[in-house]
Amino acid sequence: MADGRIETRFAALSGAGRKGLVTFVTAGDPDFDTSLRIVRGLPGAGADVIEIGMPFTDPMADGPSIQASSLRALKAGQTLPRTLDLVRRLRESDRTTPIVLMGYYNPIYSYGNERFLKDAKDVGVDGLIVVDLPPEEDEELCLPALSAGLAFIRLATPTTDARRLPAVLANTSGFVYYVSIAGITGTRAPDIARVAKAVAEIKRHTELPVAVGFGVREPEQAEAIARAADAVVVGSALVDAIAGAAANGHDPVRAGLDMVSGLAAGVRRAAS
């Protein structure tokens, strides 16, 4: 697959001696229009890559925050076609920020794999993270995605041992997403020393950038992780900021973007 927006962005970060910030939000949370305003504002707040969650009724790998965001979005009428439309609308004003769709296989399968890959590519999606498709199922979606010009980003975890890692990395592209804690998202803080050791081990097996997520909530955490990794991923904390503002009558867009700005500042302090 030829270099696309993800590869171009990480190459630019490396060339500038900077680390990246990857932000996750759930499509349609708390509603479509607010969600669109948030994703449009993320690059200006410091996001280098945007992960957009595809709402699903049973997000088994996610913690309470992202589960709740999925349910809010579904209640507000979010569907997979509307998620693709969100990307299309974002691309009207932003042709350069890498966009990754993250979620579960069931909605994609229901939509139709071939149709989904074509439509995702057409609206401007750059990559996919499908958390419940292991390497043994690569022929199902991973290999067709690569053929369609979409990166397929795989998760590595603290339980991914040296024997398993090559299989995880075999068809991975774009970047490797290292999950810094075992278990569901957003529930504990990462151990920075263990993260650094794990990232170093992954880098022994691949030249792909490594982004680290799960449990990142403060600029100081983002700075510490960015010193070990190529990028930091923030998800649950951002989703919580958006939800908290909406619940208290404040502007969820401003709350979310302010949080991203603070985390981006932490990541910038880790510049090499």
C-alpha positions in Angstrom: 0.0 0.0 0.0 1.4 3.4 -1.0 2.1 5.9 1.7 -1.1 7.8 2.8 -2.1 10.4 5.3 -1.1 8.3 8.3 2.4 7.5 7.0 2.9 11.1 5.9 1.8 12.5 9.3 4.2 10.3 11.3 7.0 11.0 8.9 6.4 14.7 9.3 6.4 14.3 13.1 9.6 12.3 13.1 11.3 14.8 10.8 10.3 17.6 13.1 11.5 15.7 16.2 8.0 15.7 17.6 5.7 13.1 19.1 2.1 12.7 18.1 -1.3 13.0 19.8 -4.1 10.6 18.7 -7.6 11.5 19.9 -10.5 9.2 20.1 -14.2 10.4 20.1 -17.3 8.4 19.5 -19.2 9.4 16.3 -22.5 11.0 17.1 -21.8 11.6 20.8 -23.7 13.5 22.2 -25.4 14.1 18.8 -24.3 14.3 15.2 -23.9 18.1 14.9 -21.9 18.4 18.2 -19.8 15.5 17.2 -19.0 17.1 13.8 -18.0 20.4 15.5 -15.7 18.4 17.9 -13.9 16.5 15.2 -13.5 19.6 13.0 -11.9 21.4 16.0 -9.5 18.6 17.1 -6.6 19.3 14.7 -6.5 23.0 15.7 -6.4 21.9 19.4 -3.3 19.7 18.7 -4.6 16.3 17.5 -2.3 14.7 14.9 -4.6 11.7 14.1 -8.3 11.3 14.8 -9.8 8.0 15.8 -13.6 8.0 15.4 -15.5 5.3 17.2 -18.2 3.4 15.4 -21.0 3.1 18.0 -22.0 -0.5 18.8 -24.5 -2.0 21.3 -21.9 -4.3 22.9 -18.5 -2.7 23.0 -16.9 -5.4 25.1 -13.3 -4.1 25.1 -14.3 -0.6 26.3 -14.8 0.7 29.8 -17.9 2.5 31.1 -17.1 5.9 29.6 -16.9 4.7 26.0 -19.7 2.2 26.4 -21.9 5.1 27.6 -20.8 7.3 24.7 -21.8 4.5 22.3 -25.2 4.2 23.8 -25.7 8.0 23.8 -24.8 8.1 20.1 -27.1 5.2 19.2 -29.9 6.8 21.1 -29.3 10.0 19.2 -29.7 8.1 15.9 -26.1 7.4 15.0 -25.6 4.6 12.5 -22.7 3.4 10.4 -23.8 5.3 7.3 -24.0 8.5 9.5 -20.5 7.8 10.8 -19.2 7.6 7.2 -21.1 10.8 6.5 -19.4 12.4 9.5 -16.0 11.6 7.9 -17.3 13.0 4.6 -18.4 16.2 6.2 -15.0 16.5 8.0 -13.1 16.0 4.8 -14.9 19.0 3.2 -12.7 21.3 5.3 -9.7 19.0 6.2 -7.9 17.0 3.6 -4.8 16.2 5.6 -5.5 14.9 9.1 -5.4 11.1 9.2 -8.8 9.6 10.2 -9.1 6.1 11.6 -12.4 4.3 12.3 -12.3 2.2 15.4 -14.8 -0.4 16.6 -16.2 -3.9 16.2 -16.8 -6.2 13.3 -20.5 -6.8 13.6 -21.7 -3.4 12.2 -19.2 -3.7 9.3 -20.3 -7.3 8.6 -23.9 -6.2 8.6 -23.1 -3.3 6.3 -21.2 -5.6 3.9 -17.5 -5.8 3.9 -16.8 -4.9 0.3 -19.4 -2.0 0.4 -18.0 -0.7 3.7 -14.3 -0.7 2.5 -15.3 1.1 -0.7 -17.5 3.7 1.1 -14.9 4.2 3.8 -12.2 4.9 1.3 -14.4 7.1 -0.8 -15.3 9.4 2.1 -11.7 9.8 3.2 -11.0 7.2 5.9 -7.3 6.3 6.2 -7.3 3.3 8.5 -9.3 0.8 10.6 -9.0 -0.6 14.1 -11.3 -3.6 14.5 -10.7 -4.8 18.0 -12.5 -8.2 17.8 -10.8 -9.5 14.6 -7.6 -11.4 15.5 -4.7 -12.1 13.1 -6.1 -15.5 12.4 -9.1 -13.8 10.7 -7.0 -11.5 8.4 -8.6 -12.8 5.2 -12.0 -11.7 6.5 -11.3 -7.9 6.5 -7.6 -7.1 7.1 -6.3 -8.2 3.7 -9.2 -6.8 1.8 -8.8 -3.5 3.6 -5.1 -3.4 2.7 -6.0 -4.1 -0.9 -8.5 -1.2 -0.8 -5.8 1.2 0.4 -6.8 1.3 4.0 -4.4 0.8 6.8 -5.3 -2.0 9.3 -4.0 -1.0 12.7 -3.5 -3.8 15.2 -3.6 -3.7 19.0 -0.7 -5.1 21.1 -1.3 -5.5 24.8 0.7 -6.4 28.0 -0.3 -10.0 27.4 1.1 -10.1 23.9 4.2 -12.2 24.4 7.2 -12.6 22.1 5.7 -15.7 20.4 2.4 -13.9 19.6 3.9 -10.5 18.6 5.0 -11.5 15.1 1.5 -12.7 14.2 0.0 -9.4 15.5 2.4 -7.4 13.5 2.3 -9.4 10.3 -0.3 -7.4 8.3 -0.4 -4.3 10.5 0.1 -1.0 8.8 -0.1 2.7 9.6 1.0 2.3 13.2 0.9 -0.1 16.1 -1.5 0.7 19.0 -0.1 -0.5 22.3 -2.6 -0.9 25.0 -0.7 0.2 28.1 -2.9 -1.7 30.6 -4.6 -5.1 30.6 -8.4 -5.0 30.8 -11.0 -2.5 29.6 -10.4 1.1 28.6 -10.1 4.0 30.9 -10.0 2.2 34.2 -6.4 2.5 35.5 -3.2 4.6 35.0 -0.4 3.1 32.9 3.0 2.1 34.4 5.4 4.3 32.5 8.4 2.0 33.0 6.6 -1.0 31.7 5.2 0.9 28.8 8.7 2.0 27.8 10.0 -1.6 27.9 7.0 -2.9 25.9 7.4 -0.2 23.2 11.1 -1.0 22.9 10.3 -4.7 22.4 7.7 -3.9 19.7 10.2 -1.7 17.9 12.6 -4.6 17.8 10.0 -6.3 15.5 8.7 -3.5 13.3 9.6 -0.1 11.9 6.0 1.2 12.3 5.4 4.0 14.7 4.0 2.9 18.1 1.1 4.8 19.7 0.3 4.2 23.3 -3.2 4.5 24.8 -5.6 3.5 27.6 -5.5 5.4 30.9 -4.0 8.7 29.7 -5.8 11.6 31.4 -3.2 14.3 32.4 -0.6 16.3 30.4 2.1 14.9 32.7 1.1 11.4 31.8 1.0 12.3 28.1 4.5 13.8 28.3 6.0 10.7 30.1 4.5 8.2 27.6 5.5 10.4 24.6 9.1 10.1 25.7 8.9 6.3 25.2 6.5 6.1 22.2 5.9 7.8 18.9 2.4 9.0 19.9 0.0 9.1 22.8 -3.7 8.1 22.5 -6.4 9.8 24.6 -9.9 8.3 24.5 -11.9 7.9 27.7 -10.7 11.1 29.3 -11.8 13.1 26.3 -15.1 11.3 26.1 -15.6 12.0 29.8 -14.9 15.7 29.3 -17.4 15.9 26.5 -20.1 14.0 28.5 -19.5 16.0 31.7 -19.8 19.3 30.0 -23.0 18.3 28.2 -24.5 17.0 31.4 -23.8 20.2 33.3 -25.1 22.6 30.7 -21.6 23.6 29.4 -20.3 23.6 25.9 -19.1 20.0 25.2 -17.1 21.2 22.2 -15.1 23.7 24.2 -14.6 21.2 27.0 -13.3 18.6 24.7 -11.0 20.8 22.8 -9.6 22.4 25.9 -8.6 19.0 27.2 -6.9 18.1 23.9 -5.0 21.4 24.0 -3.6 20.5 27.5 -2.6 17.0 26.5 -1.0 18.3 23.3 1.1 20.7 25.3 2.3 17.7 27.4 3.2 15.7 24.3 5.1 18.7 22.8 7.2 18.9 26.0 8.4 15.4 25.2 9.8 16.5 21.8 13.1 14.8 21.0 
